[in-house]
């Protein structure tokens, strides 16, 4: 199992099409199909059914997809946190629902803290995902409005 295979799988889920996933990732459709077939063989179960209307994930495929999303999300966080931020920057992630007051609060906080390099990743989710982000360390701060 490779991160590339997981990236292909997530792209297929997001576009609901192997062809559109290939176009969005700038790879051939056959490359994606082959990678997914190899992944299915390694896992020992079918991830999705292919038909003339597109694809449909199997129940076990949906379970695997959920975990693949979580892993790819964490991988994206690691890339953003360690590859794009200068050594002297302050870097953290904030999870929230879509509220303008969160942006205003972050802006005020940055102004109060003074002149530093900041790398802030804002993640917008449902309440349960915000709680999970903070619990797992994916986000250092979570905003929930009640």
GIPEVEN-V914163 format. One record per pair of residues at least 24 apart in sequence whose ideal C-beta (glycine too) atoms are under 7 Angstrom apart, sorted by the first residue. I is the first residue (numbers start at 1). J is the second residue. Records with the same first field share a line. If there is no record, write none. Layout:
# GIPEVEN-V914163
I->J ; J
This chain:
# GIPEVEN-V914163
1->39 ; 42
3->75
4->35
5->35 ; 36 ; 39
6->68 ; 71 ; 72
7->72
8->32 ; 35 ; 36
9->36 ; 47 ; 65 ; 68
10->68 ; 69 ; 72
12->55
13->65
16->54 ; 55
17->54
18->55
74->138
77->138
80->121
84->119
85->119
86->117
88->117
89->116 ; 117 ; 118 ; 119
90->116 ; 117 ; 118
91->119
92->120 ; 140 ; 141
93->121 ; 123 ; 138 ; 139 ; 140
94->120 ; 122 ; 123 ; 139 ; 141
95->123 ; 125 ; 130 ; 133 ; 134 ; 139 ; 142
96->122 ; 124 ; 130 ; 142 ; 143
97->124 ; 127 ; 130 ; 145
98->124
99->143 ; 145
102->143
